[in-house]
């Protein structure tokens, strides 16, 4: 299990083998994204982060669907590296499933900072 996600062994045991391997692959993409960001290659970092999110999102959705506290904590840990990247300017969709990424007030797309802050609408629209 990649240390990027910061899961403890008890939390990692909540995941199936298929989910663990998906997270291992996602961890590779995330580490590449962080390296690209350090090298100031934001478009390449964004591409790697989105690839990692494509692998991580189904795992997060399944954990959230279980509605158990332990699984929800694991899901939040899995999202943490993506929110960190979003704060650094790499816009990767990390919102809850079911949201389409648009502000319900002005119908414009939410920024990475709004998504990282888990806001449903722009700060100006609140």
Phi and psi in radians as a Rosetta constraint file:
Dihedral C 1 N 2 CA 2 C 2 CIRCULARHARMONIC -1.130 0.35
Dihedral N 2 CA 2 C 2 N 3 CIRCULARHARMONIC 2.449 0.35
Dihedral C 2 N 3 CA 3 C 3 CIRCULARHARMONIC -1.286 0.35
Dihedral N 3 CA 3 C 3 N 4 CIRCULARHARMONIC -0.154 0.35
Dihedral C 3 N 4 CA 4 C 4 CIRCULARHARMONIC -1.026 0.35
Dihedral N 4 CA 4 C 4 N 5 CIRCULARHARMONIC -0.589 0.35
Dihedral C 4 N 5 CA 5 C 5 CIRCULARHARMONIC -1.481 0.35
Dihedral N 5 CA 5 C 5 N 6 CIRCULARHARMONIC -0.349 0.35
Dihedral C 5 N 6 CA 6 C 6 CIRCULARHARMONIC 1.189 0.35
Dihedral N 6 CA 6 C 6 N 7 CIRCULARHARMONIC 0.592 0.35
Dihedral C 6 N 7 CA 7 C 7 CIRCULARHARMONIC -1.474 0.35
Dihedral N 7 CA 7 C 7 N 8 CIRCULARHARMONIC 2.445 0.35
Dihedral C 7 N 8 CA 8 C 8 CIRCULARHARMONIC -1.459 0.35
Dihedral N 8 CA 8 C 8 N 9 CIRCULARHARMONIC 2.904 0.35
Dihedral C 8 N 9 CA 9 C 9 CIRCULARHARMONIC -1.093 0.35
Dihedral N 9 CA 9 C 9 N 10 CIRCULARHARMONIC -0.659 0.35
Dihedral C 9 N 10 CA 10 C 10 CIRCULARHARMONIC -1.146 0.35
Dihedral N 10 CA 10 C 10 N 11 CIRCULARHARMONIC -0.637 0.35
Dihedral C 10 N 11 CA 11 C 11 CIRCULARHARMONIC -1.255 0.35
Dihedral N 11 CA 11 C 11 N 12 CIRCULARHARMONIC -0.638 0.35
Dihedral C 11 N 12 CA 12 C 12 CIRCULARHARMONIC -1.171 0.35
Dihedral N 12 CA 12 C 12 N 13 CIRCULARHARMONIC -0.454 0.35
Dihedral C 12 N 13 CA 13 C 13 CIRCULARHARMONIC -1.240 0.35
Dihedral N 13 CA 13 C 13 N 14 CIRCULARHARMONIC -0.277 0.35
Dihedral C 13 N 14 CA 14 C 14 CIRCULARHARMONIC -1.316 0.35
Dihedral N 14 CA 14 C 14 N 15 CIRCULARHARMONIC -0.213 0.35
Dihedral C 14 N 15 CA 15 C 15 CIRCULARHARMONIC -1.687 0.35
Dihedral N 15 CA 15 C 15 N 16 CIRCULARHARMONIC 2.587 0.35
Dihedral C 15 N 16 CA 16 C 16 CIRCULARHARMONIC -1.380 0.35
Dihedral N 16 CA 16 C 16 N 17 CIRCULARHARMONIC 2.940 0.35
Dihedral C 16 N 17 CA 17 C 17 CIRCULARHARMONIC -1.061 0.35
Dihedral N 17 CA 17 C 17 N 18 CIRCULARHARMONIC -0.714 0.35
Dihedral C 17 N 18 CA 18 C 18 CIRCULARHARMONIC -1.092 0.35
Dihedral N 18 CA 18 C 18 N 19 CIRCULARHARMONIC -0.714 0.35
Dihedral C 18 N 19 CA 19 C 19 CIRCULARHARMONIC -1.165 0.35
Dihedral N 19 CA 19 C 19 N 20 CIRCULARHARMONIC -0.683 0.35
Dihedral C 19 N 20 CA 20 C 20 CIRCULARHARMONIC -1.091 0.35
Dihedral N 20 CA 20 C 20 N 21 CIRCULARHARMONIC -0.778 0.35
Dihedral C 20 N 21 CA 21 C 21 CIRCULARHARMONIC -1.173 0.35
Dihedral N 21 CA 21 C 21 N 22 CIRCULARHARMONIC -0.612 0.35
Dihedral C 21 N 22 CA 22 C 22 CIRCULARHARMONIC -1.111 0.35
Dihedral N 22 CA 22 C 22 N 23 CIRCULARHARMONIC -0.683 0.35
Dihedral C 22 N 23 CA 23 C 23 CIRCULARHARMONIC -1.251 0.35
Dihedral N 23 CA 23 C 23 N 24 CIRCULARHARMONIC -0.535 0.35
Dihedral C 23 N 24 CA 24 C 24 CIRCULARHARMONIC -1.126 0.35
Dihedral N 24 CA 24 C 24 N 25 CIRCULARHARMONIC -0.789 0.35
Dihedral C 24 N 25 CA 25 C 25 CIRCULARHARMONIC -1.127 0.35
Dihedral N 25 CA 25 C 25 N 26 CIRCULARHARMONIC -0.704 0.35
Dihedral C 25 N 26 CA 26 C 26 CIRCULARHARMONIC -1.117 0.35
Dihedral N 26 CA 26 C 26 N 27 CIRCULARHARMONIC -0.640 0.35
Dihedral C 26 N 27 CA 27 C 27 CIRCULARHARMONIC -1.089 0.35
Dihedral N 27 CA 27 C 27 N 28 CIRCULARHARMONIC -0.643 0.35
Dihedral C 27 N 28 CA 28 C 28 CIRCULARHARMONIC -1.100 0.35
Dihedral N 28 CA 28 C 28 N 29 CIRCULARHARMONIC -0.782 0.35
Dihedral C 28 N 29 CA 29 C 29 CIRCULARHARMONIC -1.142 0.35
Dihedral N 29 CA 29 C 29 N 30 CIRCULARHARMONIC -0.690 0.35
Dihedral C 29 N 30 CA 30 C 30 CIRCULARHARMONIC -1.125 0.35
Dihedral N 30 CA 30 C 30 N 31 CIRCULARHARMONIC -0.731 0.35
Dihedral C 30 N 31 CA 31 C 31 CIRCULARHARMONIC -1.152 0.35
Dihedral N 31 CA 31 C 31 N 32 CIRCULARHARMONIC -0.633 0.35
Dihedral C 31 N 32 CA 32 C 32 CIRCULARHARMONIC -1.138 0.35
Dihedral N 32 CA 32 C 32 N 33 CIRCULARHARMONIC -0.703 0.35
Dihedral C 32 N 33 CA 33 C 33 CIRCULARHARMONIC -1.101 0.35
Dihedral N 33 CA 33 C 33 N 34 CIRCULARHARMONIC -0.734 0.35
Dihedral C 33 N 34 CA 34 C 34 CIRCULARHARMONIC -1.151 0.35
Dihedral N 34 CA 34 C 34 N 35 CIRCULARHARMONIC -0.658 0.35
Dihedral C 34 N 35 CA 35 C 35 CIRCULARHARMONIC -1.157 0.35
Dihedral N 35 CA 35 C 35 N 36 CIRCULARHARMONIC -0.723 0.35
Dihedral C 35 N 36 CA 36 C 36 CIRCULARHARMONIC -1.128 0.35
Dihedral N 36 CA 36 C 36 N 37 CIRCULARHARMONIC -0.646 0.35
Dihedral C 36 N 37 CA 37 C 37 CIRCULARHARMONIC -1.176 0.35
Dihedral N 37 CA 37 C 37 N 38 CIRCULARHARMONIC -0.694 0.35
Dihedral C 37 N 38 CA 38 C 38 CIRCULARHARMONIC -1.113 0.35
Dihedral N 38 CA 38 C 38 N 39 CIRCULARHARMONIC -0.557 0.35
Dihedral C 38 N 39 CA 39 C 39 CIRCULARHARMONIC -1.487 0.35
Dihedral N 39 CA 39 C 39 N 40 CIRCULARHARMONIC 0.107 0.35
Dihedral C 39 N 40 CA 40 C 40 CIRCULARHARMONIC 1.076 0.35
Dihedral N 40 CA 40 C 40 N 41 CIRCULARHARMONIC 0.616 0.35
Dihedral C 40 N 41 CA 41 C 41 CIRCULARHARMONIC -1.859 0.35
Dihedral N 41 CA 41 C 41 N 42 CIRCULARHARMONIC 1.314 0.35
Dihedral C 41 N 42 CA 42 C 42 CIRCULARHARMONIC -1.105 0.35
Dihedral N 42 CA 42 C 42 N 43 CIRCULARHARMONIC -0.771 0.35
Dihedral C 42 N 43 CA 43 C 43 CIRCULARHARMONIC -1.054 0.35
Dihedral N 43 CA 43 C 43 N 44 CIRCULARHARMONIC -0.695 0.35
Dihedral C 43 N 44 CA 44 C 44 CIRCULARHARMONIC -1.233 0.35
Dihedral N 44 CA 44 C 44 N 45 CIRCULARHARMONIC -0.625 0.35
Dihedral C 44 N 45 CA 45 C 45 CIRCULARHARMONIC -1.125 0.35
Dihedral N 45 CA 45 C 45 N 46 CIRCULARHARMONIC -0.713 0.35
Dihedral C 45 N 46 CA 46 C 46 CIRCULARHARMONIC -1.079 0.35
Dihedral N 46 CA 46 C 46 N 47 CIRCULARHARMONIC -0.745 0.35
Dihedral C 46 N 47 CA 47 C 47 CIRCULARHARMONIC -1.105 0.35
Dihedral N 47 CA 47 C 47 N 48 CIRCULARHARMONIC -0.776 0.35
Dihedral C 47 N 48 CA 48 C 48 CIRCULARHARMONIC -1.140 0.35
Dihedral N 48 CA 48 C 48 N 49 CIRCULARHARMONIC -0.705 0.35
Dihedral C 48 N 49 CA 49 C 49 CIRCULARHARMONIC -1.137 0.35
Dihedral N 49 CA 49 C 49 N 50 CIRCULARHARMONIC -0.681 0.35
Dihedral C 49 N 50 CA 50 C 50 CIRCULARHARMONIC -1.184 0.35
Dihedral N 50 CA 50 C 50 N 51 CIRCULARHARMONIC -0.641 0.35
Dihedral C 50 N 51 CA 51 C 51 CIRCULARHARMONIC -1.097 0.35
Dihedral N 51 CA 51 C 51 N 52 CIRCULARHARMONIC -0.732 0.35
Dihedral C 51 N 52 CA 52 C 52 CIRCULARHARMONIC -1.124 0.35
Dihedral N 52 CA 52 C 52 N 53 CIRCULARHARMONIC -0.687 0.35
Dihedral C 52 N 53 CA 53 C 53 CIRCULARHARMONIC -1.171 0.35
Dihedral N 53 CA 53 C 53 N 54 CIRCULARHARMONIC -0.626 0.35
Dihedral C 53 N 54 CA 54 C 54 CIRCULARHARMONIC -1.053 0.35
Dihedral N 54 CA 54 C 54 N 55 CIRCULARHARMONIC -0.587 0.35
Dihedral C 54 N 55 CA 55 C 55 CIRCULARHARMONIC -1.415 0.35
Dihedral N 55 CA 55 C 55 N 56 CIRCULARHARMONIC -0.539 0.35
Dihedral C 55 N 56 CA 56 C 56 CIRCULARHARMONIC -1.509 0.35
Dihedral N 56 CA 56 C 56 N 57 CIRCULARHARMONIC -0.575 0.35
Dihedral C 56 N 57 CA 57 C 57 CIRCULARHARMONIC -0.981 0.35
Dihedral N 57 CA 57 C 57 N 58 CIRCULARHARMONIC -0.801 0.35
Dihedral C 57 N 58 CA 58 C 58 CIRCULARHARMONIC -1.065 0.35
Dihedral N 58 CA 58 C 58 N 59 CIRCULARHARMONIC -0.618 0.35
Dihedral C 58 N 59 CA 59 C 59 CIRCULARHARMONIC -1.149 0.35
Dihedral N 59 CA 59 C 59 N 60 CIRCULARHARMONIC -0.780 0.35
Dihedral C 59 N 60 CA 60 C 60 CIRCULARHARMONIC -1.108 0.35
Dihedral N 60 CA 60 C 60 N 61 CIRCULARHARMONIC -0.774 0.35
Dihedral C 60 N 61 CA 61 C 61 CIRCULARHARMONIC -1.078 0.35
Dihedral N 61 CA 61 C 61 N 62 CIRCULARHARMONIC -0.719 0.35
Dihedral C 61 N 62 CA 62 C 62 CIRCULARHARMONIC -1.167 0.35
Dihedral N 62 CA 62 C 62 N 63 CIRCULARHARMONIC -0.700 0.35
Dihedral C 62 N 63 CA 63 C 63 CIRCULARHARMONIC -1.149 0.35
Dihedral N 63 CA 63 C 63 N 64 CIRCULARHARMONIC -0.711 0.35
Dihedral C 63 N 64 CA 64 C 64 CIRCULARHARMONIC -1.194 0.35
Dihedral N 64 CA 64 C 64 N 65 CIRCULARHARMONIC -0.580 0.35
Dihedral C 64 N 65 CA 65 C 65 CIRCULARHARMONIC -1.187 0.35
Dihedral N 65 CA 65 C 65 N 66 CIRCULARHARMONIC -0.423 0.35
Dihedral C 65 N 66 CA 66 C 66 CIRCULARHARMONIC -1.221 0.35
Dihedral N 66 CA 66 C 66 N 67 CIRCULARHARMONIC -0.397 0.35
Dihedral C 66 N 67 CA 67 C 67 CIRCULARHARMONIC 1.040 0.35
Dihedral N 67 CA 67 C 67 N 68 CIRCULARHARMONIC 0.509 0.35
Dihedral C 67 N 68 CA 68 C 68 CIRCULARHARMONIC -1.852 0.35
Dihedral N 68 CA 68 C 68 N 69 CIRCULARHARMONIC 2.551 0.35
Dihedral C 68 N 69 CA 69 C 69 CIRCULARHARMONIC -1.067 0.35
Dihedral N 69 CA 69 C 69 N 70 CIRCULARHARMONIC -0.776 0.35
Dihedral C 69 N 70 CA 70 C 70 CIRCULARHARMONIC -1.092 0.35
Dihedral N 70 CA 70 C 70 N 71 CIRCULARHARMONIC -0.751 0.35
Dihedral C 70 N 71 CA 71 C 71 CIRCULARHARMONIC -1.157 0.35
Dihedral N 71 CA 71 C 71 N 72 CIRCULARHARMONIC -0.624 0.35
Dihedral C 71 N 72 CA 72 C 72 CIRCULARHARMONIC -1.135 0.35
Dihedral N 72 CA 72 C 72 N 73 CIRCULARHARMONIC -0.669 0.35
Dihedral C 72 N 73 CA 73 C 73 CIRCULARHARMONIC -1.142 0.35
Dihedral N 73 CA 73 C 73 N 74 CIRCULARHARMONIC -0.686 0.35
Dihedral C 73 N 74 CA 74 C 74 CIRCULARHARMONIC -1.132 0.35
Dihedral N 74 CA 74 C 74 N 75 CIRCULARHARMONIC -0.730 0.35
Dihedral C 74 N 75 CA 75 C 75 CIRCULARHARMONIC -1.061 0.35
Dihedral N 75 CA 75 C 75 N 76 CIRCULARHARMONIC -0.727 0.35
Dihedral C 75 N 76 CA 76 C 76 CIRCULARHARMONIC -1.129 0.35
Dihedral N 76 CA 76 C 76 N 77 CIRCULARHARMONIC -0.652 0.35
Dihedral C 76 N 77 CA 77 C 77 CIRCULARHARMONIC -1.141 0.35
Dihedral N 77 CA 77 C 77 N 78 CIRCULARHARMONIC -0.622 0.35
Dihedral C 77 N 78 CA 78 C 78 CIRCULARHARMONIC -1.220 0.35
Dihedral N 78 CA 78 C 78 N 79 CIRCULARHARMONIC -0.494 0.35
Dihedral C 78 N 79 CA 79 C 79 CIRCULARHARMONIC -1.432 0.35
Dihedral N 79 CA 79 C 79 N 80 CIRCULARHARMONIC -0.453 0.35
Dihedral C 79 N 80 CA 80 C 80 CIRCULARHARMONIC -0.893 0.35
Dihedral N 80 CA 80 C 80 N 81 CIRCULARHARMONIC -0.816 0.35
Dihedral C 80 N 81 CA 81 C 81 CIRCULARHARMONIC -1.103 0.35
Dihedral N 81 CA 81 C 81 N 82 CIRCULARHARMONIC -0.528 0.35
Dihedral C 81 N 82 CA 82 C 82 CIRCULARHARMONIC -1.278 0.35
Dihedral N 82 CA 82 C 82 N 83 CIRCULARHARMONIC -0.659 0.35
Dihedral C 82 N 83 CA 83 C 83 CIRCULARHARMONIC -1.186 0.35
Dihedral N 83 CA 83 C 83 N 84 CIRCULARHARMONIC -0.590 0.35
Dihedral C 83 N 84 CA 84 C 84 CIRCULARHARMONIC -1.118 0.35
Dihedral N 84 CA 84 C 84 N 85 CIRCULARHARMONIC -0.771 0.35
Dihedral C 84 N 85 CA 85 C 85 CIRCULARHARMONIC -1.110 0.35
Dihedral N 85 CA 85 C 85 N 86 CIRCULARHARMONIC -0.669 0.35
Dihedral C 85 N 86 CA 86 C 86 CIRCULARHARMONIC -1.117 0.35
Dihedral N 86 CA 86 C 86 N 87 CIRCULARHARMONIC -0.659 0.35
Dihedral C 86 N 87 CA 87 C 87 CIRCULARHARMONIC -1.160 0.35
Dihedral N 87 CA 87 C 87 N 88 CIRCULARHARMONIC -0.455 0.35
Dihedral C 87 N 88 CA 88 C 88 CIRCULARHARMONIC -1.537 0.35
Dihedral N 88 CA 88 C 88 N 89 CIRCULARHARMONIC 0.019 0.35
Dihedral C 88 N 89 CA 89 C 89 CIRCULARHARMONIC 1.847 0.35
Dihedral N 89 CA 89 C 89 N 90 CIRCULARHARMONIC 0.017 0.35
Dihedral C 89 N 90 CA 90 C 90 CIRCULARHARMONIC -1.641 0.35
Dihedral N 90 CA 90 C 90 N 91 CIRCULARHARMONIC 1.777 0.35
Dihedral C 90 N 91 CA 91 C 91 CIRCULARHARMONIC -1.398 0.35
Dihedral N 91 CA 91 C 91 N 92 CIRCULARHARMONIC 1.913 0.35
Dihedral C 91 N 92 CA 92 C 92 CIRCULARHARMONIC -2.186 0.35
Dihedral N 92 CA 92 C 92 N 93 CIRCULARHARMONIC 2.409 0.35
Dihedral C 92 N 93 CA 93 C 93 CIRCULARHARMONIC -1.280 0.35
Dihedral N 93 CA 93 C 93 N 94 CIRCULARHARMONIC 2.041 0.35
Dihedral C 93 N 94 CA 94 C 94 CIRCULARHARMONIC -2.190 0.35
Dihedral N 94 CA 94 C 94 N 95 CIRCULARHARMONIC 0.295 0.35
Dihedral C 94 N 95 CA 95 C 95 CIRCULARHARMONIC -1.252 0.35
Dihedral N 95 CA 95 C 95 N 96 CIRCULARHARMONIC 2.992 0.35
Dihedral C 95 N 96 CA 96 C 96 CIRCULARHARMONIC -1.205 0.35
Dihedral N 96 CA 96 C 96 N 97 CIRCULARHARMONIC 2.626 0.35
Dihedral C 96 N 97 CA 97 C 97 CIRCULARHARMONIC -1.130 0.35
Dihedral N 97 CA 97 C 97 N 98 CIRCULARHARMONIC 2.476 0.35
Dihedral C 97 N 98 CA 98 C 98 CIRCULARHARMONIC 1.783 0.35
Dihedral N 98 CA 98 C 98 N 99 CIRCULARHARMONIC -0.340 0.35
Dihedral C 98 N 99 CA 99 C 99 CIRCULARHARMONIC -1.586 0.35
Dihedral N 99 CA 99 C 99 N 100 CIRCULARHARMONIC 2.501 0.35
Dihedral C 99 N 100 CA 100 C 100 CIRCULARHARMONIC -1.738 0.35
Dihedral N 100 CA 100 C 100 N 101 CIRCULARHARMONIC 0.030 0.35
Dihedral C 100 N 101 CA 101 C 101 CIRCULARHARMONIC 1.491 0.35
Dihedral N 101 CA 101 C 101 N 102 CIRCULARHARMONIC 0.250 0.35
Dihedral C 101 N 102 CA 102 C 102 CIRCULARHARMONIC -2.014 0.35
Dihedral N 102 CA 102 C 102 N 103 CIRCULARHARMONIC 2.619 0.35
Dihedral C 102 N 103 CA 103 C 103 CIRCULARHARMONIC -1.330 0.35
Dihedral N 103 CA 103 C 103 N 104 CIRCULARHARMONIC 2.252 0.35
Dihedral C 103 N 104 CA 104 C 104 CIRCULARHARMONIC -1.231 0.35
Dihedral N 104 CA 104 C 104 N 105 CIRCULARHARMONIC -0.300 0.35
Dihedral C 104 N 105 CA 105 C 105 CIRCULARHARMONIC -1.457 0.35
Dihedral N 105 CA 105 C 105 N 106 CIRCULARHARMONIC -0.958 0.35
Dihedral C 105 N 106 CA 106 C 106 CIRCULARHARMONIC -1.814 0.35
Dihedral N 106 CA 106 C 106 N 107 CIRCULARHARMONIC -0.088 0.35
Dihedral C 106 N 107 CA 107 C 107 CIRCULARHARMONIC 1.090 0.35
Dihedral N 107 CA 107 C 107 N 108 CIRCULARHARMONIC 0.357 0.35
Dihedral C 107 N 108 CA 108 C 108 CIRCULARHARMONIC -1.708 0.35
Dihedral N 108 CA 108 C 108 N 109 CIRCULARHARMONIC 2.753 0.35
Dihedral C 108 N 109 CA 109 C 109 CIRCULARHARMONIC -1.179 0.35
Dihedral N 109 CA 109 C 109 N 110 CIRCULARHARMONIC 2.461 0.35
Dihedral C 109 N 110 CA 110 C 110 CIRCULARHARMONIC -1.267 0.35
Dihedral N 110 CA 110 C 110 N 111 CIRCULARHARMONIC 2.544 0.35
Dihedral C 110 N 111 CA 111 C 111 CIRCULARHARMONIC -1.397 0.35
Dihedral N 111 CA 111 C 111 N 112 CIRCULARHARMONIC 2.945 0.35
Dihedral C 111 N 112 CA 112 C 112 CIRCULARHARMONIC -1.093 0.35
Dihedral N 112 CA 112 C 112 N 113 CIRCULARHARMONIC -0.636 0.35
Dihedral C 112 N 113 CA 113 C 113 CIRCULARHARMONIC -1.162 0.35
Dihedral N 113 CA 113 C 113 N 114 CIRCULARHARMONIC -0.679 0.35
Dihedral C 113 N 114 CA 114 C 114 CIRCULARHARMONIC -1.139 0.35
Dihedral N 114 CA 114 C 114 N 115 CIRCULARHARMONIC -0.727 0.35
Dihedral C 114 N 115 CA 115 C 115 CIRCULARHARMONIC -1.170 0.35
Dihedral N 115 CA 115 C 115 N 116 CIRCULARHARMONIC -0.761 0.35
Dihedral C 115 N 116 CA 116 C 116 CIRCULARHARMONIC -1.101 0.35
Dihedral N 116 CA 116 C 116 N 117 CIRCULARHARMONIC -0.575 0.35
Dihedral C 116 N 117 CA 117 C 117 CIRCULARHARMONIC -1.470 0.35
Dihedral N 117 CA 117 C 117 N 118 CIRCULARHARMONIC 0.089 0.35
Dihedral C 117 N 118 CA 118 C 118 CIRCULARHARMONIC 1.044 0.35
Dihedral N 118 CA 118 C 118 N 119 CIRCULARHARMONIC 0.552 0.35
Dihedral C 118 N 119 CA 119 C 119 CIRCULARHARMONIC -1.526 0.35
Dihedral N 119 CA 119 C 119 N 120 CIRCULARHARMONIC 2.491 0.35
Dihedral C 119 N 120 CA 120 C 120 CIRCULARHARMONIC -1.474 0.35
Dihedral N 120 CA 120 C 120 N 121 CIRCULARHARMONIC -0.350 0.35
Dihedral C 120 N 121 CA 121 C 121 CIRCULARHARMONIC -2.489 0.35
Dihedral N 121 CA 121 C 121 N 122 CIRCULARHARMONIC 2.916 0.35
Dihedral C 121 N 122 CA 122 C 122 CIRCULARHARMONIC -1.091 0.35
Dihedral N 122 CA 122 C 122 N 123 CIRCULARHARMONIC 2.687 0.35
Dihedral C 122 N 123 CA 123 C 123 CIRCULARHARMONIC -1.075 0.35
Dihedral N 123 CA 123 C 123 N 124 CIRCULARHARMONIC -0.670 0.35
Dihedral C 123 N 124 CA 124 C 124 CIRCULARHARMONIC -1.172 0.35
Dihedral N 124 CA 124 C 124 N 125 CIRCULARHARMONIC -0.464 0.35
Dihedral C 124 N 125 CA 125 C 125 CIRCULARHARMONIC -1.510 0.35
Dihedral N 125 CA 125 C 125 N 126 CIRCULARHARMONIC -0.188 0.35
